[in-house]
Amino acid sequence: MAKTSRVDLRTTADYQFGRGAGDALFPAEAHLEIDYSTGGRPSQIHAPDGRLASMGTDGRFTLGFAGGRRLHDHLDAPAYRVYVGDESEPFVRDGENTFAKFVDDCGSAIRPGDEVLVVHEDGELLGVGRAELSATGMQDFQTGMAVMVREGVEEYVDSEA
C-alpha cells in the first residue's frame, strides 16, 4: 500500500479545519518527520517545533500543541476556538479539561468530537483537545466537560526543554 503524501495530508487538514489549514499545518517547504503505520497511514507528524498532529483510525487529525499553534495563527477567530477566562486559565495551561460552566464563548460550528483550540479571552492559546459538547451545549450547560484537553501550553513548553 502506498504511503500517504504531504499533498494528501494537506487535503485532509483542509477538509477537517477549512481551506488553507493544510498549508498552515504542513507547509510544502517545512521539514516534517512522518511516522507511518504498517498499512502506510501516517500515525504521527512532527516538525522541529513539536508534534503537529496524529492521524486517527477514522482518518481525522488529533492536534498536538505545535499544530494547534499553527492553526491558531491561521484560522480566523472564533473558528474551532473555545474561550475561557482567568478562572480556568491555569488549569488548561497544565492540560486539565475544560468544563462547560467556565466556557465564555466558542465558535458556533463546533460539534462533539471536533479538534479545538482552548484560548484565553485575551486570545492566547492555552491548550488543544477534543470537544465533548456542541457549541450550543458549551454555552448553555452549567455542568459537564466541554473539552477533553490533550495538551496544555505548559506541557508543551516542558517537552521543548
Stockholm file with secondary structure:
# STOCKHOLM 1.0

chainA/1-161         MAKTSRVDLRTTADYQFGRGAGDALFPAEAHLEIDYSTGGRPSQIHAPDGRLASMGTDGRFTLGFAGGRRLHDHLDAPAYRVYVGDESEPFVRDGENTFAKFVDDCGSAIRPGDEVLVVHEDGELLGVGRAELSATGMQDFQTGMAVMVREGVEEYVDSEA
#=GR chainA/1-161 SS CCCCCHHHHHHHHHHHHCTTHHHHHSCTTSCCEEEECTTSCEEEEEETTEEEEEECTTSCEEECHHHHHHHHHHSCTTTTEEEECTTTHHHHHTTCCEEGGGEEEECTTCCTTCEEEEEETTSCEEEEEEESSCHHHHHHCSSSEEEEEEEEHHHHHHHHC
#=GC SS_cons         CCCCCHHHHHHHHHHHHCTTHHHHHSCTTSCCEEEECTTSCEEEEEETTEEEEEECTTSCEEECHHHHHHHHHHSCTTTTEEEECTTTHHHHHTTCCEEGGGEEEECTTCCTTCEEEEEETTSCEEEEEEESSCHHHHHHCSSSEEEEEEEEHHHHHHHHC
//
